[in-house]
Structure formats: C-alpha cells, structure tokens
Amino acid sequence: MLLDLHTHSVKSDDGRAKVENYCKWIRKKELPLDGFVLTEHRQFDASSDYRHLEDEYDLLILKASEVETDFGHVLVFGVNDDLLAALDFSDIRLPIDAVLSEAERCGAFAAPCHPGRKRVGLFSHYEEQGIVDGVHTVEVLNGGSIPGEDEWSLQRAEDLGYRGFGGSDSHVVSRIGLCATEFPNEVITSVDDLVDALTIGNFQPISLRPETEIN
C-alpha cells in the first residue's frame, strides 16, 4: 500500500483543503495513493466521519495528529482517549520525552516530522540540545521541504539508525501525494493496522515529485 502519512485539512488552522477535494484530486490526477492520514495541528479530530468518502472514492482516510514539542513537531498515529488524557495536544512546548513515552504506553506511534527543518525540526534541536532517547523513526521526505532539508533528514537518519517515512505535509489540495510511504507487505484498513505496520518497520519513503525519484 502507498499512503500519504502527513496531510492537513481545513480542520487545521492553516489548512485550506477540504477532505473531499483531496479525494477528487487524487482520482483526477490518477495519483497512485491508496489513502492518506489527516494529521491536524495541535488536536485530534475525533468527530469528523469520512467513511462515505472512503466508499465513494475507494480511498483509506485515517486520522492522527501533529503536536509541537520542545524538540520540534511530532506526528502521533493511533491517538486514543488514554493518550488525550495524558497529553495536552494544544500545548506548543510538550516535552518530547513525554510524547514518546506516553504514546508507547497508550499503544500509539510517535515520530518526528520534517526533522531537517530549521526551528521546528528535530535535528536542529539535536545540534543545540543533544540527542533524545526513544526516537527510532522520522519523516525523511516531506512535500513542503525546501532544498537541503530532506537531504539532511535522510543523512542524519541514516547516521543515527532511524527508519524513515514520507508524507506530503499538504495544506492545499494540489500538494497531496508529493511524498508518501510504501508498505510493500501490508494491508492497512485501520489506524490500528497502521500503527502495527509502522511498529514492524517494513516501509520506505517515496517521492512522487515529478522531478525526483526515491527508490
């Protein structure tokens, strides 16, 4: 399966894309995505129901969160009531140690995104504060990266032995699917399946940018 693990809809304060329009764009442009994950900023959108869109467009639509920590932004997959009770997702300075440990305790999966980005990326904080224990997976391909950011992410992840995934970080419809994650041996139909697949670690980042190929 090929999933875009990092997207934002109008539910995010800076998102301008409606979820149905993402679906329409994927089908219109014949993107090879099997689905995407909505990772809204500083919240978990528990109320929205996209099952009718999944059926209409034959796409998997999952929900996760992007939280802000003292070591940059982190995607959290498998958010549940226990995790929401343990962490204040609206806090823009969550301790990354708490995010990583509470996610694991609650059966979720936490991974820093765009780690090569200045100020909000994990590796920028590593240079100033040192390496964090408990990180094992990071987003190494991000559709919103400027030149040099993904290259740094890929190199640092390799140096540190981190697994890498991809996501578009789309905030507008036309950006979805620029980067994604391939799960070659997995059939993912739910958030629990996604958490299991990420935990197993058999995946790879894929760039779908017209000028770039990542194998």
C-alpha positions in Angstrom: 0.0 0.0 0.0 1.0 3.6 -0.6 -0.2 6.1 2.0 0.5 9.8 2.4 1.1 9.9 6.2 1.1 13.7 6.7 -1.8 15.9 5.4 -3.8 18.8 6.8 -7.4 19.8 6.1 -9.4 22.9 6.9 -9.6 21.5 10.5 -6.0 22.7 10.9 -5.7 26.5 11.5 -3.5 26.9 8.4 -5.1 24.2 6.3 -7.1 25.2 3.2 -8.1 21.8 1.8 -11.4 20.0 2.2 -11.1 16.3 2.6 -13.4 15.6 -0.3 -11.4 17.8 -2.6 -8.3 15.8 -1.7 -10.1 12.7 -2.8 -11.2 14.3 -6.0 -7.7 15.5 -6.8 -6.2 12.0 -6.2 -8.6 10.5 -8.6 -8.4 13.3 -11.2 -4.6 13.2 -11.3 -4.6 9.4 -11.1 -2.2 9.5 -8.1 -1.1 6.1 -7.0 -2.1 6.6 -3.4 -4.3 4.1 -1.6 -5.1 6.6 1.1 -3.9 9.4 3.3 -3.7 10.3 7.0 -5.1 13.6 8.3 -2.6 14.9 10.9 -4.3 18.1 12.2 -2.2 20.6 14.1 -2.3 20.5 17.9 -5.5 18.5 18.1 -7.2 15.2 17.4 -10.3 15.5 15.3 -12.4 12.7 16.8 -15.8 14.0 15.4 -15.4 14.0 11.6 -16.6 10.9 9.8 -15.1 10.3 6.3 -16.4 6.8 5.7 -18.7 7.9 2.9 -15.7 9.5 1.1 -13.8 6.3 1.6 -16.6 4.3 -0.1 -17.2 6.8 -2.8 -13.5 7.3 -3.8 -12.1 3.9 -2.7 -9.5 5.5 -0.5 -8.4 4.9 3.1 -8.8 8.0 5.2 -7.2 7.8 8.6 -6.8 10.4 11.4 -3.8 11.3 13.5 -2.2 14.4 15.0 0.8 16.7 14.7 1.9 18.0 18.1 4.5 20.6 18.9 7.3 19.7 21.4 10.5 21.2 22.8 12.3 19.3 20.1 10.1 20.2 17.1 7.0 18.8 15.6 5.9 15.1 16.0 3.3 13.1 14.3 1.2 10.8 16.5 -0.6 7.8 15.0 -3.1 5.8 16.9 -4.4 8.6 19.2 -6.9 7.3 21.7 -8.7 8.5 24.8 -5.9 7.5 27.1 -3.3 9.5 25.2 -5.6 12.5 25.0 -6.0 12.3 28.8 -2.2 12.1 29.3 -1.1 15.0 27.0 -2.4 18.4 26.3 -2.3 18.4 22.4 -2.7 22.2 22.4 0.5 22.8 24.3 3.1 24.1 21.9 6.0 23.1 24.2 5.2 19.5 25.0 8.2 17.6 26.4 9.2 15.2 23.6 10.2 12.6 26.2 6.6 12.6 27.5 5.1 12.4 23.9 7.3 9.4 23.1 6.8 7.6 26.3 3.0 8.3 26.6 2.5 7.3 23.0 4.2 4.0 23.6 2.3 3.4 26.8 -1.0 4.0 25.2 -0.4 1.9 22.1 0.2 4.8 19.7 3.2 5.5 17.5 5.1 8.9 17.6 7.6 10.0 15.1 9.2 13.5 14.5 8.3 15.1 11.1 10.4 17.3 8.8 13.4 16.8 11.2 15.7 18.7 8.8 13.7 21.9 9.0 15.1 24.8 10.9 13.4 25.7 14.3 10.6 23.1 14.1 12.7 20.1 13.1 14.3 17.5 15.4 17.8 17.7 14.1 18.1 21.4 14.5 17.3 20.8 18.2 19.8 18.0 18.3 22.5 20.5 17.4 21.7 22.6 20.4 20.4 20.2 23.0 21.7 16.8 22.1 20.1 13.5 21.0 16.9 12.2 22.5 16.5 8.6 23.6 13.4 6.9 22.3 13.4 8.2 18.8 13.6 5.4 16.2 11.6 6.7 13.2 11.4 10.1 11.5 9.9 11.6 8.4 12.7 11.9 5.9 10.8 13.0 2.9 8.4 15.9 3.3 6.5 17.6 0.4 6.9 21.0 2.0 10.7 20.8 2.4 13.0 23.4 0.8 16.2 22.3 -0.9 18.6 20.7 1.5 16.1 19.8 4.3 15.2 16.3 3.1 18.8 15.6 2.2 19.9 16.5 5.8 17.0 14.4 7.2 18.0 11.4 5.1 21.7 11.6 6.1 21.1 12.2 9.8 18.5 9.4 9.9 21.0 7.0 8.3 23.8 8.1 10.7 21.5 7.6 13.7 20.0 4.3 12.5 16.5 5.8 12.3 13.8 4.4 10.0 12.3 6.9 7.6 8.9 7.5 6.1 7.4 10.1 3.8 4.4 12.5 3.8 3.3 15.5 1.7 2.6 17.9 4.6 -0.1 19.2 2.3 -2.1 22.2 3.4 -3.7 22.7 -0.1 -5.2 20.2 -2.4 -2.6 20.2 -5.1 0.2 19.3 -2.7 -1.1 15.9 -1.6 0.9 12.9 -2.5 4.2 14.7 -3.3 5.8 12.3 -0.8 4.3 9.2 0.7 5.2 5.9 2.4 5.1 2.5 0.8 4.1 -0.6 2.8 5.1 -3.4 0.4 3.8 -6.3 2.5 0.9 -4.8 4.5 -2.8 -4.5 4.0 -3.8 -1.5 6.1 -7.5 -0.9 6.7 -7.5 0.9 10.1 -5.4 3.1 12.4 -4.5 0.0 14.4 -3.2 -1.6 11.2 -1.1 1.5 10.5 0.4 1.5 14.0 1.2 -2.2 13.7 2.8 -1.6 10.3 4.9 1.3 11.5 6.0 -0.6 14.5 7.1 -3.6 12.4 9.1 -1.2 10.3 8.7 -2.7 6.8 8.1 0.5 4.9 10.0 3.0 2.8 9.7 6.7 1.8 8.6 7.5 -1.7 8.9 10.8 -3.6 6.2 11.4 -6.2 7.6 14.8 -7.2 7.8 15.0 -11.0 11.5 15.8 -10.9 12.5 13.4 -8.2 12.5 9.6 -7.7 13.4 7.9 -4.4 13.7 4.2 -4.6 
